[in-house]
Amino acid sequence: MDEPYRSFNSFLRKKFGGKVRKIPVNAGFACPNKEDRAVGGGCIFCDSYGSGPIKSYDLSIPEQIENFLAGRRGEKYIAYYQAHSNTYAPVSELRRKYELVFNYKEIVGLFIGTRPDAIAEEAYPLLEQLNKRIYLSVELGLQTIHPAGLRYLHRNHTYEQFLDTFHKLKERGIDVVVHLIIGIPGETKEQMLETVKEMNRIKPAGIKFHLLHVLKGTLLLEAYKKKEFKLLEKEEYIELIIFLLEHLDPGIVIHRLTGERDREIFYAPAWALNKVEAINAIRSKMKERSTFQGRLC
Ligand code: SF4
């Protein structure tokens, strides 16, 4: 392998024969975890945009797509329904919103971000049909397999619920990308490794690694200001990611190596704002050490 890990960009280049860009979309869905205030007010790290795009947040889906495409020619795109839980609505609404991507011939893929407990039984046939018409990927937020970590983050779902949804998607041939957070307060390196080993067992199509970071307007910011936990330093994060990649099945595509959020709502750690520098440091250290994804798997 030329690259020390199986990157999403090279995966896309191989699949589509060129560069493919993602269009971040707020499709106007809600999140069940935010609606039920009795269980913690949503995930502790979640901002009011539900991890979606902030600048185009109030625009319609076509406006968001067309603004992104304006002035660009000859490229391919993936529409990424990113904000909140993009399967959390009646099937008729899901169908109407998903169908919009077929109005754009440049769009070759649809990525749907959601929670493990937010896909109704009736939605699976729709996802299965979509998967036959476009490159579909469902992104499931998991963050960790450990109950204490899930509790700390106010995820309000279990690992078993995740597994149930994961298998329902996988048995329909739908690619699943799993989101994991590194640096959850109280979680040890061994526990992070256990999560990675579990990924090796279930084999998702891809993984997004996120550094635990603090955004404005979140419950996590309140805990951070009270000094209830410490964030990872850049070097610590780099070493942890290399360690986890070395143990990760080389067939799993790495969609992301660290978190990414707009400066306007970002609080800490400051080093995480320079995502490119962190990724370059991970790559060059892995090359220097002649190590690679799966070396210790
Ligand atoms: S499930 Fe997603 S949208 Fe909902 S509260 Fe958690 S991070 Fe936010």
Boltz pocket constraint, residues with backbone or C-beta under 6 A from the ligand:
constraints:
  - pocket:
      binder: B
      contacts: [[A, 31], [A, 32], [A, 33], [A, 34], [A, 41], [A, 42], [A, 43], [A, 46], [A, 47], [A, 50], [A, 51], [A, 83], [A, 84], [A, 85], [A, 115], [A, 141], [A, 154]]
      max_distance: 6.0
